[in-house]
Amino acid sequence: MSETAVHDALSAHTDEYGVVRELHRVRPHATYEVRFRGERAICKVETHPEAELGREAAAMRYVAAATSVHVPELLAIGDGHYVARWCDAVPDDTPTRDGARIRALGRGLATLHAETAEIGWPGRLRPATAVEDPTTPPVDADPRWGDTLLALLEQRQQFLEGVGYGDLAGDVLGWVRENRDLFDAAGDTVLCHGNYFGEHVGLDPEAGSVTTVIDFEHALAAPAEWDYLRTVLPLFGPGADHDVPEAAFREAYESVRPLPAGFDQRRDALTLCNGLSYLRSLHLQRGDQDPLTLSPDMDAAWPNQYGAVSRRWKTKSTV
């Protein structure tokens, strides 16, 4: 997609704008530094049908109105885009991960969860244009977390069918249907950020506290453990560029609020579900490049992990 999209987005709100530079382009979005009515700002535009910037804008607006967590102020929201005030507190690149930063991330994530614990029911978020009161939780509510999770996995399966992983996604989806009581016991619903690490979180290094949070494109109303895992899996998984143990992050998180009872028993199953989201993101972000080929070890890990989790829970259910 050319730069035309950002001009179309900005001109829908004002003639007083200028495009400074492209900051980031990874499907399904592109982000630009712009001048908007005399202010330095960013404009984020959709570049693929999988994008849902209206829901991201709803999350940002709700967090700004209902919590103490700082997010960039929204200046304009439109069809397939939004404009937000520039924020210097956000890192330009992936920051160094040390013990102090990782503990601050743990406390910050727990604070977001604690301050959105009144969000109510689980569900996907509604677009910002469909919610009049920004303090109203923008949730298309489901009766149970299992309903939301199944809908999310069905969406992932539809995408993965086109890149050769439809059968695996279908196996995981079927297993979750058979074991949905496991997921429905996962505790109270909060606003989950979905990508709470790296350049998405600004920190005050002296105070050891979070100053700004951006990039709510994966936001969801769900149990806190879903967001906890979506943070620690990439932060402490293979290829981690630090030697800080996950226990440091967890201790910092639980200094603010506890994880739901039974989390450690559900962890493998939730990791399996999250795996489909990561696999989908890998393929989506590559766009029109050559098909992604996983190493034999990685390719085998998916069905092996599914089988191991399935056998473990079948054994538990018969005890």
Number of C-alpha atoms within 10 A of each C-alpha: 10 7 12 8 17 24 15 12 21 26 14 13 16 11 11 12 18 17 17 13 12 16 14 12 15 13 19 19 21 21 20 20 21 25 19 24 15 10 14 16 24 26 28 25 26 22 18 16 10 13 18 20 26 22 24 25 28 27 31 26 23 23 22 18 16 16 16 11 18 16 25 22 15 19 16 18 22 17 12 18 26 23 26 23 20 18 17 10 16 20 14 12 9 12 16 11 17 12 15 15 22 24 23 23 26 27 24 25 28 24 20 20 27 17 16 20 16 14 22 17 21 25 25 21 23 21 18 22 13 11 16 9 12 17 15 13 24 26 22 15 19 16 11 18 25 23 17 21 24 18 15 17 21 17 15 23 23 15 19 23 14 10 14 11 18 16 13 17 28 18 15 26 22 15 16 22 16 10 17 17 13 16 20 16 17 21 17 20 24 25 30 25 29 18 21 24 24 20 17 18 24 25 20 13 12 7 9 16 18 22 17 19 26 20 20 21 20 20 21 27 31 27 25 26 26 23 25 23 16 23 21 18 15 15 21 16 10 8 8 12 12 12 10 17 11 17 10 15 26 20 15 20 24 13 13 16 15 14 18 14 12 13 17 11 11 17 15 18 24 19 17 17 22 18 18 22 18 14 17 19 16 13 20 18 14 14 13 8 8 8 11 11 9 9 9 8 8 11 11 11 12 19 17 12 16 21 14 14 20 17 12 13 17 12 10 8 9 6 6
